[in-house]
């Protein structure tokens, strides 16, 4: 609703009339070039192997590969990808009143039953032209993926669709739902859906990737075991690859933590397994 070059009203005046904080206006993201697409693919490879790397370490690795790139460009691309170095950071930002942060409820808690805790996260998937995102809903104890969805936009809507699919397919609800502090999971729409179903909200500490380690391991597995071994051009092709791997992961991939059983055999031992996608 804000017109930057309005002939009569300045941006300051428009913000005042609309009761909008001018500091919250965001510059529209620029278009990604072909070289940007190649760089985000390499950044994704480096990040999965070393999620604690910041822009300096990623820049050094990229230069070893022959890419003369600066930290500002890497920082811009990482922002587009929705990733950051997973390490403790000073508290330098003030949360928006509309995006309340919740405490982490699982510290020193041993989860021993299915549906005690569900968790979710979003990962970035680079493509030859552009990119897409994958969100998954996971049961903490069994490691079963209850639902997932691929989207070309990283908004709250596709996260809510995956959540609703998890409710419908399992017919269950967890006691606690754990997420990171991303804008999708601190949005009023997400919080209202979680709390409206009588579920407690838990959020990782800032920069504490170990607070949601199981789903972080899921992203590493799907990228190493599937997405990097196959070529794909469209979101539809990515969706099919993810579907195939999720079927394998839920029903055939054994976990030593559960005595060699598959995740879904632990989550739903008495019912014929179905794909979560």
Secondary structure, 3 states (H helix, E strand, C coil): CCCCCCCCCCHHHHHHHHCCCHHHCCCCCCCCCHHHHHHHHHHHHHHHHCCCCCHHHHHHHHHHCCCCCCHHHHHHHHHHHCCCCCCCCCCCCCCCCCCCCCCCCCCCCCCCCCCCEEEEEEEEEECCCCEEEEEEEEECCCCCEEEEEEECCCCHHHHHHHHHHHHHHHCCCCCEEEECCCHHHHCHHHHHHHHHCCCEEEECCCCCHHHHHHHHHHHHHHHHHHHCCCCCCCHHHHHHHHHHHHHHHHHCCEEHHHCCEEHHHHHCCCCCCCCCC
